[in-house]
Structure formats: C-alpha cells, structure tokens
C-alpha cells in the first residue's frame, strides 16, 4: 500500500490553485487517482486530505456509536458535513476553497506534509513550528513506538 511521505511546499495562485505533489497523487489507490477529499483537520489549523476509501473507513467508525446518540450525531455532523471532494486538473492542481484556506491561514504558499495514510496542507511557517513541536514530543515518547506483530505473514515477533 503506497503511503503519503515527505513534505513539499508549492505556490498557491490567486485563484487558490495549487499543485498536489506528484508523489502524493501516485500514492492514491488505483481507481481513485482523479480526486482527493479535503476537510478541516481535527487537531490542527491545517487541511486534512485523503482518498474516498479512507472517508468510508471514517464513516464506518461512527458505527461504534448508537445510531441516534449525541456522539454519533456530533462526530458525523462535524466531520462529514465539512468534506469537499476536489478533482485534479490536467496539471495535477486542485482549487482549495477559500473557507479552508482561511482556516489553515494559507495564502501564497502551501506545505504538503505526508502522514502515511493521509496528508495535510499547512501554511508553511505554521507547519515548521508544529513539526518542531512534534519532533520534540517524539524524542520524549520514543519508547512508546513499537512494531506490531506480523500475524498475516506468520510472523509473531514484536520488535521495538
């Protein structure tokens, strides 16, 4: 499974168009490489991006709540109502809606940051600040990182 990796900073034009890095477009699942879904990141003033398959997984996670519970209503309303599906133009660009650009503080440049199964779009200086904070936290909590046992391939080693 391809993953969204690395970081790239690209120019945003006056219409809000920005080129999504080719490496990110190629990491989209086969059959889903014509568009991405974007929405406000839950934990940061950034734009979260993924494919439709990932959105289906998020929607399925709401099944853990009772169908008419406050939690189900709050999570589904907060997350699903803010989704925007964007189609790539012939040059691999998207037009980020002004509402999301304002939320993330993006104007002239946008930093694309890989997060494995998803990626985010940040205002470059905000990204650099958050990356420094995240790296410091990882240094402090590095002992928590563990490799999961590989049960699918017959392995059972839990290495750290």
TAMO-V959265 format. One record per pair of residues at least 24 apart in sequence whose ideal C-beta (glycine too) atoms are under 6 Angstrom apart, sorted by the first residue. I is the first residue (numbers start at 1). J is the second residue. D is the distance in Angstrom with one decimal. If there is no record, write none. Layout:
I/J/D
I/J/D
This chain:
2/27/3.9
3/116/5.0
4/114/3.8
4/119/4.0
5/114/4.3
6/114/5.3
7/113/4.8
8/112/4.7
9/109/5.5
9/111/4.6
9/124/5.4
10/110/5.9
11/109/5.9
12/110/5.3
16/95/5.0
16/96/4.9
16/101/5.9
17/93/4.7
17/95/5.2
18/110/5.1
19/92/5.3
19/93/4.9
20/92/5.6
20/94/5.9
21/112/5.4
24/119/5.7
25/92/5.6
29/53/5.8
34/87/5.9
35/85/5.4
35/86/6.0
35/87/4.6
36/86/5.8
37/83/5.4
37/85/5.2
38/84/5.3
39/82/4.6
39/83/5.0
40/82/5.6
40/103/5.5
41/120/5.9
45/104/5.6
46/104/5.3
46/120/4.5
46/122/4.6
47/100/5.3
47/104/5.2
47/121/4.2
48/118/5.9
48/120/5.7
49/119/5.0
50/118/4.5
